[in-house]
Amino acid sequence: MKSEKYELLICQIRSLIEGETDAVAVMSNVAAAIHQAMGFWWTGFYRVVDDELLLGPFQGPVACMHIPFGKGVCGTAWKQAETVIVPDVEQFPGHIACSSESKSEIVVPVFGNNKTVVAVLDIDSEELDTFDETDRKYLEEICKMIELNL
């Protein structure tokens, strides 16, 4: 069932962002589409600005606005330039608690033309152990689609 939802979502995102080159516009619609289709608690982007991650387009409750390089799940995904799945955020060393309601998280890097991380897609759930390899596969595919449109 989850795979089928993602397959439909990818088709929707492809048509939403086709030909659009404005990064904020692309991230805004991608965050909204993922959030609506998958029903996650928080879905959004942090953009690399100077030496930190700065809150970008998102869906859900208010969030942390600045995240340092290598800090928390988002900063770790940026530093490692790879997807990070956290089944229980309370067990993640250095987790930044923007909300006590967040229980599990996945963060996927978005790469720019020079293959450096330019943003991260951050998704939080109110449930433990929400994210798995299916989420990784499809969310990484979505982030690659974004790269091609930026």
DSSP file (Angstrom, degrees, kcal/mol; ACC not computed):
  #  RESIDUE AA STRUCTURE BP1 BP2  ACC     N-H-->O    O-->H-N    N-H-->O    O-->H-N    TCO  KAPPA ALPHA  PHI   PSI    X-CA   Y-CA   Z-CA
    1    1 A M     >        0   0    0      0, 0.0     4,-2.0     0, 0.0     5,-0.2   0.000 360.0 360.0 360.0 -45.1    0.0    0.0    0.0
    2    2 A K  H  >  +     0   0    0      1,-0.2     4,-2.3     2,-0.2     5,-0.2   0.915 360.0  51.7 -61.3 -42.8    2.8    2.5    0.9
    3    3 A S  H  > S+     0   0    0      1,-0.2     4,-2.5     2,-0.2    -1,-0.2   0.900 108.2  51.2 -60.6 -41.8    4.6    1.8   -2.4
    4    4 A E  H  > S+     0   0    0      2,-0.2     4,-2.1     1,-0.2    -1,-0.2   0.899 108.8  51.3 -64.0 -40.2    1.4    2.5   -4.4
    5    5 A K  H  X S+     0   0    0     -4,-2.0     4,-2.4     1,-0.2    -1,-0.2   0.925 111.6  47.7 -60.8 -44.8    0.9    5.8   -2.6
    6    6 A Y  H  X S+     0   0    0     -4,-2.3     4,-2.8     2,-0.2    -2,-0.2   0.897 107.8  55.1 -64.7 -39.8    4.5    6.8   -3.4
    7    7 A E  H  X S+     0   0    0     -4,-2.5     4,-1.6     1,-0.2    -1,-0.2   0.926 112.0  43.4 -60.0 -44.6    4.1    5.8   -7.0
    8    8 A L  H  X S+     0   0    0     -4,-2.1     4,-2.2     1,-0.2    -1,-0.2   0.899 112.8  53.6 -65.5 -40.3    1.1    8.1   -7.4
    9    9 A L  H  X S+     0   0    0     -4,-2.4     4,-3.0     1,-0.2     5,-0.2   0.903 105.5  52.9 -61.4 -42.8    2.8   10.8   -5.5
   10   10 A I  H  X S+     0   0    0     -4,-2.8     4,-2.6     1,-0.2    -1,-0.2   0.899 109.0  49.7 -62.0 -40.9    5.9   10.7   -7.8
   11   11 A C  H  X S+     0   0    0     -4,-1.6     4,-1.8    -5,-0.2    -1,-0.2   0.918 112.7  47.8 -62.6 -42.6    3.6   11.1  -10.8
   12   12 A Q  H  X S+     0   0    0     -4,-2.2     4,-2.2     2,-0.2    -2,-0.2   0.934 113.2  46.9 -63.6 -46.5    1.9   14.1   -9.1
   13   13 A I  H  X S+     0   0    0     -4,-3.0     4,-2.5     1,-0.2     5,-0.3   0.912 108.0  56.3 -63.9 -42.3    5.2   15.7   -8.1
   14   14 A R  H  X S+     0   0    0     -4,-2.6     4,-1.1     1,-0.2    -1,-0.2   0.922 112.2  41.9 -55.7 -45.5    6.7   15.2  -11.6
   15   15 A S  H  < S+     0   0    0     -4,-1.8    -1,-0.2     1,-0.2    -2,-0.2   0.847 113.3  54.3 -72.7 -32.5    3.7   17.1  -13.2
   16   16 A L  H  < S+     0   0    0     -4,-2.2    -2,-0.2     1,-0.2    -1,-0.2   0.897 118.7  31.2 -65.1 -40.8    3.8   19.8  -10.4
   17   17 A I  H >< S+     0   0    0     -4,-2.5     3,-2.3    -5,-0.1    -1,-0.2   0.502  81.4 131.6-102.6  -4.3    7.4   20.7  -10.8
   18   18 A E  T 3< S-     0   0    0     -4,-1.1     3,-0.1     1,-0.3   131,-0.0  -0.279  86.6  -0.7 -55.1 122.0    8.0   20.1  -14.5
   19   19 A G  T 3  S+     0   0    0      1,-0.3     2,-0.4    -2,-0.1    -1,-0.3   0.314  98.1 128.2  83.1  -8.2    9.8   23.1  -16.0
   20   20 A E    <   +     0   0    0     -3,-2.3    -1,-0.3     1,-0.1    -3,-0.0  -0.676  29.3 175.9 -84.5 132.1    9.8   25.1  -12.7
   21   21 A T        +     0   0    0     -2,-0.4     2,-0.6    -3,-0.1    -1,-0.1   0.477  45.8 105.6-113.5  -6.1   13.3   26.4  -11.7
   22   22 A D     >  -     0   0    0      1,-0.2     4,-2.5     2,-0.1     5,-0.2  -0.677  59.5-152.5 -80.2 118.9   12.5   28.4   -8.6
   23   23 A A  H  > S+     0   0    0     -2,-0.6     4,-2.8     1,-0.2     5,-0.2   0.882  91.9  49.4 -60.5 -42.9   13.7   26.4   -5.7
   24   24 A V  H  > S+     0   0    0      2,-0.2     4,-2.3     1,-0.2    -1,-0.2   0.906 111.6  49.1 -67.0 -40.7   11.3   27.7   -3.1
   25   25 A A  H  > S+     0   0    0      2,-0.2     4,-2.1     1,-0.2     5,-0.2   0.931 113.6  46.7 -62.4 -45.6    8.3   27.1   -5.4
   26   26 A V  H  X S+     0   0    0     -4,-2.5     4,-2.4     1,-0.2    -2,-0.2   0.953 114.4  46.0 -61.5 -50.6    9.4   23.6   -6.1
   27   27 A M  H  X S+     0   0    0     -4,-2.8     4,-2.6     1,-0.2     5,-0.2   0.861 109.9  56.2 -62.6 -35.4   10.1   22.8   -2.4
   28   28 A S  H  X S+     0   0    0     -4,-2.3     4,-2.1    -5,-0.2    -1,-0.2   0.953 112.5  39.2 -62.3 -50.8    6.8   24.3   -1.4
   29   29 A N  H  X S+     0   0    0     -4,-2.1     4,-2.5     2,-0.2    -1,-0.2   0.861 115.3  52.8 -70.6 -33.9    4.7   22.1   -3.7
   30   30 A V  H  X S+     0   0    0     -4,-2.4     4,-2.6    -5,-0.2     5,-0.3   0.941 110.5  47.4 -65.5 -46.1    6.8   19.0   -3.0
   31   31 A A  H  X S+     0   0    0     -4,-2.6     4,-2.5     1,-0.2    -2,-0.2   0.927 114.6  47.1 -59.9 -44.8    6.4   19.4    0.8
   32   32 A A  H  X S+     0   0    0     -4,-2.1     4,-2.5    -5,-0.2     5,-0.2   0.908 112.6  49.1 -64.0 -42.5    2.6   20.0    0.4
   33   33 A A  H  X S+     0   0    0     -4,-2.5     4,-2.5     2,-0.2     5,-0.3   0.926 114.3  44.2 -65.1 -45.5    2.2   17.0   -1.9
   34   34 A I  H  X S+     0   0    0     -4,-2.6     4,-2.7     2,-0.2     5,-0.4   0.945 114.7  49.8 -62.9 -47.4    4.1   14.6    0.3
   35   35 A H  H  X S+     0   0    0     -4,-2.5     4,-1.7    -5,-0.3     5,-0.3   0.917 115.7  41.9 -59.1 -46.6    2.4   15.9    3.4
   36   36 A Q  H  < S+     0   0    0     -4,-2.5    -1,-0.2    -5,-0.2    -2,-0.2   0.924 118.7  43.5 -68.8 -45.7   -1.1   15.5    1.9
   37   37 A A  H  < S+     0   0    0     -4,-2.5    -2,-0.2    -5,-0.2    -1,-0.2   0.877 125.0  31.6 -69.8 -38.0   -0.5   12.2    0.2
   38   38 A M  H  < S-     0   0    0     -4,-2.7    -1,-0.2    -5,-0.3    -2,-0.2   0.640  93.7-133.9-101.0 -16.1    1.3   10.4    3.1
   39   39 A G     <  +     0   0    0     -4,-1.7    -3,-0.1    -5,-0.4    -4,-0.1   0.801  40.8 168.8  70.6  28.5   -0.3   12.1    6.1
   40   40 A F        -     0   0    0     -6,-0.3    85,-0.2    -5,-0.3     3,-0.2  -0.309  41.9-124.2 -71.8 161.0    3.0   12.7    7.9
   41   41 A W  S    S+     0   0    0     83,-1.1     2,-0.4     1,-0.3    84,-0.2   0.885  93.4   9.7 -74.0 -40.8    3.1   14.9   11.0
   42   42 A W  E     +A  124   0A   0     82,-1.7    82,-2.5    18,-0.2     2,-0.4  -0.989  66.3 175.2-143.8 131.9    5.7   17.4    9.7
   43   43 A T  E     +AB 123  59A   0     16,-2.4    16,-2.8    -2,-0.4     2,-0.3  -0.980  26.1 111.7-139.4 121.7    7.1   17.6    6.2
   44   44 A G  E     -AB 122  58A   0     78,-2.4    78,-3.4    -2,-0.4     2,-0.4  -0.987  49.3 -97.4-172.3-177.0    9.5   20.2    5.0
   45   45 A F  E     -A  121   0A   0     12,-2.3    11,-2.9    -2,-0.3     2,-0.4  -0.891  11.3-158.4-120.0 146.2   12.8   21.5    3.8
   46   46 A Y  E     -AB 120  55A   0     74,-2.1    74,-2.5    -2,-0.4     2,-0.3  -0.996  22.0-147.9-116.7 130.7   15.8   23.1    5.4
   47   47 A R  E     -AB 119  54A   0      7,-3.0     7,-3.2    -2,-0.4     2,-0.7  -0.771  18.2-115.4-100.6 142.3   18.0   25.0    2.9
   48   48 A V  E     + B   0  53A   0     70,-2.5     2,-0.4    -2,-0.3     5,-0.2  -0.673  42.3 170.9 -75.2 115.7   21.8   25.4    3.2
   49   49 A V  E >   - B   0  52A   0      3,-2.7     3,-1.4    -2,-0.7     2,-0.3  -0.980  61.4 -43.7-131.5 117.8   22.4   29.1    3.7
   50   50 A D  T 3  S-     0   0    0     -2,-0.4    -2,-0.0     1,-0.2     0, 0.0  -0.471 124.3 -22.2  58.0-120.2   25.9   30.2    4.7
   51   51 A D  T 3  S+     0   0    0     -2,-0.3    18,-0.8    -3,-0.1     2,-0.3   0.007 126.5  54.0-111.7  29.4   27.0   27.7    7.3
   52   52 A E  E <  S-BC  49  68A   0     -3,-1.4    -3,-2.7    16,-0.2     2,-0.5  -0.950  82.8 -99.5-149.9 169.1   23.7   26.4    8.6
   53   53 A L  E     -BC  48  67A   0     14,-3.3    14,-2.3    -2,-0.3     2,-0.4  -0.851  37.7-159.8 -92.5 129.4   20.4   24.9    7.6
   54   54 A L  E     -BC  47  66A   0     -7,-3.2    -7,-3.0    -2,-0.5    12,-0.2  -0.929  28.1-100.2-113.6 133.4   17.6   27.5    7.4
   55   55 A L  E     +B   46   0A   0     10,-2.4    -9,-0.2    -2,-0.4     3,-0.1  -0.215  48.5 176.8 -52.1 131.7   14.0   26.6    7.6
   56   56 A G  E     -     0   0A   0    -11,-2.9    -1,-0.1     1,-0.3   -10,-0.0  -0.322  44.5 -26.1-118.2-157.5   12.4   26.5    4.2
   57   57 A P  E    S+     0   0A   0      0, 0.0   -12,-2.3     0, 0.0     2,-0.3  -0.291  73.7 158.4 -59.2 137.0    8.9   25.6    2.9
   58   58 A F  E     -B   44   0A   0    -14,-0.3     2,-0.4    -3,-0.1   -14,-0.3  -0.971  37.4-136.6-154.4 166.9    7.1   23.1    5.1
   59   59 A Q  E     +B   43   0A   0    -16,-2.8   -16,-2.4    -2,-0.3   -31,-0.0  -0.999  66.9  40.0-127.4 131.6    3.7   21.7    6.2
   60   60 A G  S    S-     0   0    0     -2,-0.4   -18,-0.2   -18,-0.2     3,-0.1  -0.806  94.7 -20.0 128.3-169.7    2.9   21.1    9.8
   61   61 A P  S    S-     0   0    0      0, 0.0    -2,-0.0     0, 0.0    38,-0.0  -0.145  86.4 -66.9 -69.2 167.9    3.4   22.9   13.2
   62   62 A V        -     0   0    0      1,-0.1     2,-0.3    36,-0.0     3,-0.0  -0.088  60.4-164.0 -53.4 155.4    6.1   25.6   13.7
   63   63 A A        -     0   0    0     -3,-0.1    -1,-0.1     1,-0.0    -8,-0.1  -0.858  28.9 -73.0-140.0 168.3    9.6   24.4   13.6
   64   64 A C        -     0   0    0     -2,-0.3     3,-0.1     1,-0.1    34,-0.1  -0.392  37.5-156.4 -60.0 141.3   13.2   25.2   14.5
   65   65 A M  S    S+     0   0    0      1,-0.2   -10,-2.4   -11,-0.1     2,-0.4   0.775  71.2  37.1 -96.6 -28.0   14.5   27.9   12.1
   66   66 A H  E     -C   54   0A   0    -12,-0.2    -1,-0.2   -20,-0.0   -12,-0.2  -0.989  58.0-179.3-130.4 132.4   18.3   27.3   12.3
   67   67 A I  E     -C   53   0A   0    -14,-2.3   -14,-3.3    -2,-0.4     3,-0.1  -0.990  24.2-130.9-131.0 123.9   20.2   24.1   12.5
   68   68 A P  E >   -C   52   0A   0      0, 0.0     3,-2.0     0, 0.0   -16,-0.2  -0.317  38.5 -83.8 -70.9 155.0   24.0   24.0   12.6
   69   69 A F  T 3  S+     0   0    0    -18,-0.8     7,-0.1     1,-0.3     6,-0.1  -0.348 115.1   8.5 -54.9 128.4   26.2   21.7   10.4
   70   70 A G  T 3  S+     0   0    0      5,-1.4     2,-0.4     1,-0.2    -1,-0.3   0.458 101.7 120.8  79.8   1.1   26.4   18.2   11.9
   71   71 A K    <>  -     0   0    0     -3,-2.0     4,-1.7     4,-0.1     5,-0.3  -0.799  68.4 -12.9-103.9 141.5   23.8   18.9   14.6
   72   72 A G  H  > S-     0   0    0     22,-0.6     4,-1.6    -2,-0.4    23,-0.2  -0.029 103.1 -57.3  65.1-174.5   20.6   16.9   15.1
   73   73 A V  H  > S+     0   0    0      2,-0.2     4,-2.4     1,-0.2     5,-0.2   0.915 138.5  48.0 -69.2 -43.0   19.2   14.5   12.5
   74   74 A C  H  > S+     0   0    0      1,-0.2     4,-2.1     2,-0.2    -2,-0.2   0.943 113.3  46.4 -64.2 -47.8   19.1   17.2    9.7
   75   75 A G  H  X S+     0   0    0     -4,-1.7     4,-2.4     1,-0.2    -5,-1.4   0.833 112.1  52.3 -63.8 -32.2   22.6   18.5   10.4
   76   76 A T  H  X S+     0   0    0     -4,-1.6     4,-3.0    -5,-0.3     5,-0.3   0.914 108.4  49.2 -69.6 -44.1   23.9   14.9   10.4
   77   77 A A  H  X>S+     0   0    0     -4,-2.4     4,-1.3     2,-0.2     5,-1.1   0.884 112.8  49.2 -62.2 -37.5   22.3   14.1    7.1
   78   78 A W  H  <5S+     0   0    0     -4,-2.1    39,-0.2     2,-0.2    -2,-0.2   0.949 113.7  45.2 -64.5 -49.2   23.8   17.3    5.7
   79   79 A K  H  <5S+     0   0    0     -4,-2.4    -2,-0.2     1,-0.2    -1,-0.2   0.909 120.3  38.9 -62.5 -43.9   27.3   16.4    7.0
   80   80 A Q  H  <5S-     0   0    0     -4,-3.0    -1,-0.2     2,-0.2    -2,-0.2   0.635  98.3-138.3 -82.3 -14.1   27.2   12.8    5.9
   81   81 A A  T  <5 +     0   0    0     -4,-1.3     2,-0.3    -5,-0.3    -3,-0.2   0.890  68.8  98.8  54.7  42.1   25.4   13.6    2.6
   82   82 A E  S   <S-     0   0    0     -5,-1.1    -1,-0.2    -6,-0.2    -2,-0.2  -0.987  82.9 -83.8-152.7 159.4   23.2   10.6    3.0
   83   83 A T        -     0   0    0     -2,-0.3     2,-0.5    25,-0.1    25,-0.2  -0.371  38.0-158.2 -65.4 138.3   19.7    9.7    4.2
   84   84 A V  E     -D  107   0A   0     23,-2.3    23,-2.3    -2,-0.1     2,-0.5  -0.986   5.0-166.9-121.8 124.8   19.3    9.2    7.9
   85   85 A I  E     -D  106   0A   0     -2,-0.5    21,-0.2    21,-0.2    48,-0.0  -0.951   3.2-171.0-110.4 127.8   16.4    7.2    9.3
   86   86 A V  E     -D  105   0A   0     19,-3.3    19,-2.3    -2,-0.5     3,-0.3  -0.940  10.9-171.3-123.1 108.3   15.7    7.5   13.1
   87   87 A P  S    S+     0   0    0      0, 0.0    42,-2.9     0, 0.0     2,-0.4   0.824  86.3  19.6 -66.5 -31.6   13.2    5.0   14.5
   88   88 A D    >   -     0   0    0     40,-0.2     3,-2.0    41,-0.1     4,-0.3  -0.891  66.3-160.6-142.7 106.7   13.1    6.8   17.9
   89   89 A V  G >  S+     0   0    0     14,-2.6     3,-1.3    -2,-0.4     6,-0.2   0.769  90.3  67.0 -62.5 -25.1   14.4   10.4   18.1
   90   90 A E  G 3  S+     0   0    0     13,-0.3    -1,-0.3     1,-0.3     5,-0.1   0.745 100.8  50.7 -65.8 -21.3   14.9   10.1   21.8
   91   91 A Q  G <  S+     0   0    0     -3,-2.0    -1,-0.3     2,-0.1    -2,-0.2   0.452  86.6 101.3 -94.5  -2.5   17.7    7.6   21.1
   92   92 A F  S X  S-     0   0    0     -3,-1.3     3,-1.9    -4,-0.3     2,-0.1  -0.745  79.6-120.3 -88.2 119.8   19.5    9.8   18.6
   93   93 A P  T 3  S+     0   0    0      0, 0.0   -21,-0.1     0, 0.0    -2,-0.1  -0.367  95.0   7.5 -60.7 126.3   22.6   11.5   20.1
   94   94 A G  T 3  S+     0   0    0      1,-0.2   -22,-0.6    -2,-0.1    -3,-0.0   0.652  84.8 174.7  79.4  15.8   22.2   15.3   19.8
   95   95 A H    <   -     0   0    0     -3,-1.9     2,-0.8    -6,-0.2    -1,-0.2  -0.305  28.3-135.4 -56.3 134.3   18.6   15.2   18.6
   96   96 A I        -     0   0    0    -25,-0.1     2,-1.4     1,-0.0     3,-0.2  -0.853  14.4-147.9 -94.5 112.6   17.2   18.8   18.4
   97   97 A A        +     0   0    0     -2,-0.8     3,-0.2     1,-0.2    -2,-0.0  -0.638  31.2 162.9 -87.6  89.2   13.7   18.6   19.9
   98   98 A C  S    S+     0   0    0     -2,-1.4     2,-0.3     1,-0.3    -1,-0.2   0.802  80.1   9.3 -71.2 -28.3   11.7   21.2   18.0
   99   99 A S    >   -     0   0    0     -3,-0.2     3,-0.9     3,-0.1    -1,-0.3  -0.983  62.5-140.0-150.8 140.3    8.7   19.5   19.3
  100  100 A S  T 3  S+     0   0    0     -2,-0.3    -1,-0.1     1,-0.2    -2,-0.0   0.608 100.6  70.3 -73.1 -10.8    8.1   16.8   21.9
  101  101 A E  T 3  S+     0   0    0      2,-0.0     2,-0.4   -60,-0.0    -1,-0.2   0.696  74.4  96.8 -80.3 -18.7    5.5   15.3   19.6
  102  102 A S    <   +     0   0    0     -3,-0.9    24,-0.2     1,-0.2     3,-0.1  -0.588  41.5 164.3 -73.6 126.5    8.0   14.1   17.1
  103  103 A K        +     0   0    0     22,-3.4   -14,-2.6    -2,-0.4   -13,-0.3   0.715  61.4  16.7-114.8 -34.4    8.9   10.4   17.7
  104  104 A S  E     - E   0 125A   0     21,-1.5    21,-2.4   -16,-0.2    -1,-0.4  -0.948  66.2-170.8-140.8 162.8   10.6    9.2   14.5
  105  105 A E  E     -DE  86 124A   0    -19,-2.3   -19,-3.3    -2,-0.3     2,-0.4  -0.995  17.0-161.7-155.1 149.8   12.2   11.0   11.6
  106  106 A I  E     -DE  85 123A   0     17,-2.3    17,-2.6    -2,-0.3     2,-0.4  -0.997  11.6-170.0-133.3 137.1   13.7   10.6    8.1
  107  107 A V  E     -DE  84 122A   0    -23,-2.3   -23,-2.3    -2,-0.4    15,-0.2  -0.994   2.0-170.8-130.5 127.2   16.0   13.2    6.5
  108  108 A V  E     - E   0 121A   0     13,-2.6    13,-3.2    -2,-0.4   -25,-0.1  -0.966  20.3-128.2-120.1 125.9   17.0   13.0    2.8
  109  109 A P  E     - E   0 120A   0      0, 0.0     2,-0.5     0, 0.0    11,-0.3  -0.414  11.3-148.5 -72.5 148.7   19.7   15.3    1.3
  110  110 A V  E     - E   0 119A   0      9,-3.1     8,-3.0    -2,-0.1     9,-1.4  -0.983  18.0-149.1-114.7 125.6   19.0   17.3   -1.8
  111  111 A F  E     - E   0 117A   0     -2,-0.5     6,-0.2     6,-0.3     2,-0.1  -0.693   2.4-143.6-100.0 148.2   22.1   17.8   -4.0
  112  112 A G    >   -     0   0    0      4,-2.7     3,-1.9    -2,-0.3    -1,-0.1  -0.264  43.4 -79.6 -93.4-174.0   22.9   20.7   -6.2
  113  113 A N  T 3  S+     0   0    0      1,-0.3    -2,-0.0     2,-0.1    -1,-0.0   0.811 130.5  53.1 -58.3 -33.2   24.7   20.8   -9.6
  114  114 A N  T 3  S-     0   0    0      2,-0.1    -1,-0.3     1,-0.0     3,-0.1   0.262 118.0-110.8 -90.5  14.0   28.1   20.5   -7.9
  115  115 A K  S <  S+     0   0    0     -3,-1.9     2,-0.3     1,-0.3    -2,-0.1   0.658  78.2 126.5  67.4  19.0   27.0   17.4   -6.0
  116  116 A T  S    S-     0   0    0      1,-0.0    -4,-2.7     2,-0.0     2,-0.3  -0.754  72.7 -93.8 -99.7 156.3   27.1   19.2   -2.6
  117  117 A V  E     + E   0 111A   0     -2,-0.3    -6,-0.3    -6,-0.2     3,-0.1  -0.526  43.3 171.0 -70.5 126.0   24.1   19.2   -0.3
  118  118 A V  E     -     0   0A   0     -8,-3.0   -70,-2.5     1,-0.3     2,-0.3   0.542  66.7  -9.1-109.5 -14.6   21.9   22.3   -0.9
  119  119 A A  E     -AE  47 110A   0     -9,-1.4    -9,-3.1   -72,-0.3     2,-0.4  -0.969  60.3-130.9-166.8 168.9   18.9   21.3    1.2
  120  120 A V  E     -AE  46 109A   0    -74,-2.5   -74,-2.1    -2,-0.3     2,-0.6  -0.996  14.0-136.2-132.3 144.0   17.5   18.5    3.2
  121  121 A L  E     -AE  45 108A   0    -13,-3.2   -13,-2.6    -2,-0.4     2,-0.5  -0.886  27.2-166.8 -93.6 121.0   14.0   17.0    3.2
  122  122 A D  E     +AE  44 107A   0    -78,-3.4   -78,-2.4    -2,-0.6     2,-0.4  -0.944   9.3 180.0-116.1 126.0   12.9   16.4    6.8
  123  123 A I  E     -AE  43 106A   0    -17,-2.6   -17,-2.3    -2,-0.5     2,-0.3  -0.993   4.9-169.8-129.9 130.0    9.9   14.4    7.7
  124  124 A D  E     -AE  42 105A   0    -82,-2.5   -82,-1.7    -2,-0.4   -83,-1.1  -0.856   3.7-159.7-117.5 151.4    8.7   13.7   11.2
  125  125 A S  E     - E   0 104A   0    -21,-2.4   -22,-3.4    -2,-0.3   -21,-1.5  -0.943  23.5-139.6-127.1 150.6    6.1   11.3   12.6
  126  126 A E  S    S+     0   0    0     -2,-0.3     2,-0.3   -24,-0.2    -1,-0.1   0.478  88.4  74.2 -82.1  -3.9    4.2   11.2   15.9
  127  127 A E  S >  S-     0   0    0    -23,-0.1     3,-0.6     1,-0.0   -24,-0.2  -0.817  87.8-111.1-110.1 149.7    4.7    7.5   15.9
  128  128 A L  T 3  S+     0   0    0     -2,-0.3   -40,-0.2     1,-0.2   -24,-0.2  -0.450  94.9   9.9 -71.2 150.1    7.8    5.5   16.6
  129  129 A D  T 3  S+     0   0    0    -42,-2.9    -1,-0.2   -26,-0.2   -41,-0.1   0.827  77.8 145.7  53.2  43.8    9.5    3.5   13.8
  130  130 A T    <   +     0   0    0     -3,-0.6     2,-0.3   -44,-0.2    -1,-0.1   0.849  49.7  68.5 -77.1 -35.6    7.4    5.1   11.0
  131  131 A F        +     0   0    0    -45,-0.2     2,-0.2   -26,-0.1   -26,-0.1  -0.653  55.2 157.4-101.6 143.1   10.1    5.1    8.3
  132  132 A D     >  -     0   0    0     -2,-0.3     4,-2.2   -26,-0.0     5,-0.1  -0.676  59.1 -68.0-142.0-166.6   11.8    2.2    6.5
  133  133 A E  H  > S+     0   0    0      1,-0.2     4,-2.6     2,-0.2     5,-0.2   0.780 126.4  59.7 -66.6 -27.2   13.6    1.4    3.3
  134  134 A T  H  > S+     0   0    0      2,-0.2     4,-2.2     1,-0.2     5,-0.3   0.940 107.5  45.6 -64.2 -46.4   10.5    1.9    1.2
  135  135 A D  H  > S+     0   0    0      1,-0.2     4,-2.9     2,-0.2     5,-0.4   0.934 112.6  51.6 -60.5 -45.9   10.3    5.5    2.4
  136  136 A R  H  X S+     0   0    0     -4,-2.2     4,-2.5     1,-0.2     5,-0.3   0.945 109.9  49.3 -55.0 -51.1   14.1    5.9    1.8
  137  137 A K  H  X S+     0   0    0     -4,-2.6     4,-1.6     1,-0.2    -1,-0.2   0.935 118.1  37.0 -56.7 -52.5   13.8    4.6   -1.8
  138  138 A Y  H  X S+     0   0    0     -4,-2.2     4,-2.4     2,-0.2    -1,-0.2   0.885 116.3  50.7 -74.2 -38.6   10.9    6.9   -2.8
  139  139 A L  H  X S+     0   0    0     -4,-2.9     4,-2.4    -5,-0.3    -1,-0.2   0.876 110.3  50.9 -68.5 -35.1   11.9   10.0   -0.9
  140  140 A E  H  X S+     0   0    0     -4,-2.5     4,-1.9    -5,-0.4    -1,-0.2   0.884 109.6  51.3 -65.2 -37.2   15.4    9.8   -2.4
  141  141 A E  H  X S+     0   0    0     -4,-1.6     4,-1.8    -5,-0.3    -2,-0.2   0.917 110.0  49.3 -64.3 -42.4   13.8    9.5   -5.9
  142  142 A I  H  X S+     0   0    0     -4,-2.4     4,-1.9     1,-0.2    -2,-0.2   0.915 109.7  51.4 -62.3 -43.0   11.7   12.6   -5.1
  143  143 A C  H  X S+     0   0    0     -4,-2.4     4,-2.0     1,-0.2    -1,-0.2   0.850 107.3  53.1 -65.5 -33.2   14.8   14.5   -4.0
  144  144 A K  H  X S+     0   0    0     -4,-1.9     4,-1.6     2,-0.2    -1,-0.2   0.880 106.5  53.4 -66.2 -37.0   16.6   13.5   -7.2
  145  145 A M  H  X S+     0   0    0     -4,-1.8     4,-0.6     1,-0.2    -2,-0.2   0.893 108.1  50.7 -62.5 -39.7   13.6   14.9   -9.2
  146  146 A I  H >X S+     0   0    0     -4,-1.9     3,-1.4     1,-0.2     4,-0.5   0.924 105.1  56.8 -63.5 -44.4   14.0   18.2   -7.3
  147  147 A E  H >< S+     0   0    0     -4,-2.0     3,-1.0     1,-0.3    -1,-0.2   0.875 103.8  53.4 -54.7 -39.8   17.7   18.3   -8.1
  148  148 A L  H 3< S+     0   0    0     -4,-1.6    -1,-0.3     1,-0.2    -2,-0.2   0.694 109.8  48.8 -71.0 -17.7   16.9   18.1  -11.8
  149  149 A N  H <<        0   0    0     -3,-1.4    -1,-0.2    -4,-0.6    -2,-0.2   0.398 360.0 360.0-102.7   2.0   14.5   21.1  -11.4
  150  150 A L    <<        0   0    0     -3,-1.0    -2,-0.2    -4,-0.5    -1,-0.2   0.417 360.0 360.0-106.7 360.0   16.8   23.4   -9.5
